[in-house]
Amino acid sequence: MDSINPFANESESLEISGLTIENRTDRVQMYGQIHLTRDKAGLADAKTLKTIIDSVIKVLESEKDLPEQVTLTNKPRAVKNPFA
């Protein structure tokens, strides 16, 4: 089963049926979409997603001085549309 080591590096990334999960040191980023279908493939995807979420929760719960909110690095910024 694919997994990541949450918040440990800036290099891990995996995909679960269209959902991309990227590891960062200040966040775990998820984007895309996933369809958890009512079949064996859907069950496998759901279990993989649950494993990842459980590992994120475990790391966050182990933090002694967890801040209320972090200031994200690499904040998105607006850029001029080159095609307009």
C-alpha positions in Angstrom: 0.0 0.0 0.0 1.4 3.4 -0.9 2.0 5.9 1.8 4.1 8.9 2.8 5.9 10.1 5.9 3.9 13.2 6.7 5.7 16.5 7.2 9.1 14.8 6.9 10.3 16.2 3.5 9.5 18.2 0.4 9.8 15.3 -2.0 7.2 12.6 -1.5 4.2 12.5 -3.7 1.7 9.9 -4.7 -1.5 9.5 -6.6 -4.6 7.6 -5.7 -7.0 7.3 -8.7 -6.7 11.0 -9.7 -6.1 12.4 -6.2 -2.6 13.7 -5.8 -1.0 13.9 -2.3 2.1 15.9 -1.9 4.3 15.9 1.3 5.6 19.2 2.6 7.3 20.1 5.8 4.5 22.4 6.8 1.5 20.6 5.3 0.3 17.6 3.4 -1.4 18.9 0.2 -4.2 17.0 -1.6 -5.7 18.0 -4.9 -7.6 16.4 -7.7 -10.5 14.2 -7.4 -11.2 10.6 -6.4 -14.2 8.4 -7.0 -14.5 5.8 -4.2 -16.5 3.3 -6.2 -18.6 0.5 -4.8 -16.2 -2.3 -5.8 -12.8 -3.8 -4.9 -10.9 -0.9 -6.5 -12.9 1.6 -4.5 -12.3 -0.3 -1.3 -8.5 -0.4 -2.0 -8.4 3.3 -2.7 -10.4 4.1 0.4 -8.1 2.0 2.5 -5.0 3.7 1.0 -6.5 7.2 1.7 -7.4 6.2 5.3 -3.9 5.0 5.9 -2.5 8.3 4.8 -5.0 10.4 6.8 -4.3 8.2 9.9 -0.6 8.8 9.6 -1.1 12.5 9.2 -3.3 12.5 12.4 -0.8 10.4 14.3 2.0 12.9 13.5 -0.1 15.9 14.4 -1.3 14.4 17.7 2.3 13.6 18.7 3.3 17.3 18.4 3.6 18.8 21.9 3.5 22.5 20.8 1.2 22.4 17.8 0.4 26.0 16.8 -3.2 27.2 16.2 -2.3 27.9 12.6 0.9 27.9 10.5 1.9 30.5 8.0 2.2 28.5 4.8 5.4 28.7 2.8 5.1 29.1 -0.9 1.7 30.8 -0.7 -0.2 30.9 -4.0 0.0 34.2 -5.8 -2.0 35.7 -8.6 -0.2 36.0 -11.9 -1.2 37.8 -15.1 -2.8 35.5 -17.6 -0.3 35.1 -20.5 -3.1 34.2 -22.9 -5.4 37.2 -22.3 
